Amino acid sequence: MNEQPFNPLHGVTLKTIVTELEAHFGFSELGGIINIRCFTHDPSIKSSLKFLRKTPWAREKVEALYIKNQHLFSDK
C-alpha cells in the first residue's frame, strides 16, 4: 500500500533535490532565493546536504522551492 500517494517528495532524496536545484539555478541564484550560508559561502553539494540534514527549517525552504519548481525537473 502506498502510504504517501499525494506527497510530491515521496521517493525523491534530498541529494536529488539539491543537485537538481543547483543545476538549474546555480548556487549564486539559490543563495539569493533562499539566504542560507550553505548556498552563499563556499557552497558545495556535500556541505549543503550536511547542513540541510541538521536544519529542519532550511530543509523545508529548499523542499518548498523544489516543489514550486518541480515542473522544471519532471522530464527526468
C-alpha positions as CSV (number, residue, x, y, z in Angstrom):
1,M,0.0,0.0,0.0
2,N,1.3,3.5,-0.9
3,E,1.4,5.4,2.4
4,Q,2.1,8.8,0.8
5,P,0.1,9.0,-2.5
6,F,-0.1,12.8,-2.6
7,N,3.3,13.7,-1.3
8,P,5.2,15.3,-4.2
9,L,8.6,14.5,-2.5
10,H,7.8,10.8,-2.0
11,G,10.8,8.8,-3.4
12,V,12.9,11.9,-4.0
13,T,16.1,12.2,-2.0
14,L,17.5,15.4,-0.5
15,K,20.6,14.8,-2.7
16,T,18.4,14.8,-5.8
17,I,16.6,17.9,-4.7
18,V,19.8,19.9,-4.0
19,T,21.6,18.6,-7.2
20,E,18.7,19.5,-9.5
21,L,18.1,22.9,-7.9
22,E,21.8,23.7,-8.2
23,A,22.0,22.5,-11.8
24,H,19.1,24.7,-12.7
25,F,19.6,27.8,-10.6
26,G,23.3,27.6,-9.6
27,F,24.4,28.3,-6.0
28,S,24.6,32.1,-6.6
29,E,20.9,32.3,-7.5
30,L,19.9,29.7,-4.9
31,G,21.6,31.9,-2.2
32,G,19.5,34.8,-3.5
33,I,16.3,32.9,-3.3
34,I,17.0,31.2,0.0
35,N,19.5,33.2,2.0
36,I,21.3,30.4,3.9
37,R,25.1,30.1,4.3
38,C,25.4,26.7,2.7
39,F,24.4,28.4,-0.6
40,T,26.2,31.7,-0.2
41,H,29.5,31.0,1.4
42,D,31.8,28.4,-0.2
43,P,28.9,26.2,-1.4
44,S,29.0,22.6,-2.4
45,I,26.5,19.8,-2.7
46,K,28.2,17.9,0.1
47,S,28.2,20.8,2.6
48,S,24.7,21.8,1.7
49,L,23.4,18.3,2.3
50,K,25.2,18.2,5.7
51,F,23.6,21.5,6.8
52,L,20.2,20.7,5.4
53,R,20.0,17.3,7.2
54,K,20.7,19.0,10.5
55,T,18.5,22.1,10.0
56,P,14.8,21.4,9.5
57,W,13.7,25.0,8.8
58,A,16.2,25.3,6.0
59,R,15.4,21.9,4.5
60,E,11.7,22.9,4.5
61,K,12.5,26.0,2.4
62,V,14.6,24.0,0.0
63,E,11.9,21.4,-0.4
64,A,9.2,24.1,-0.9
65,L,11.3,25.7,-3.7
66,Y,11.8,22.3,-5.3
67,I,8.0,21.6,-5.2
68,K,7.2,25.0,-6.6
69,N,9.6,24.4,-9.5
70,Q,9.0,20.7,-9.9
71,H,7.7,21.1,-13.4
72,L,11.3,22.1,-14.4
73,F,12.6,18.7,-13.3
74,S,9.7,16.4,-14.3
75,D,11.3,15.4,-17.6
76,K,13.9,13.3,-15.9
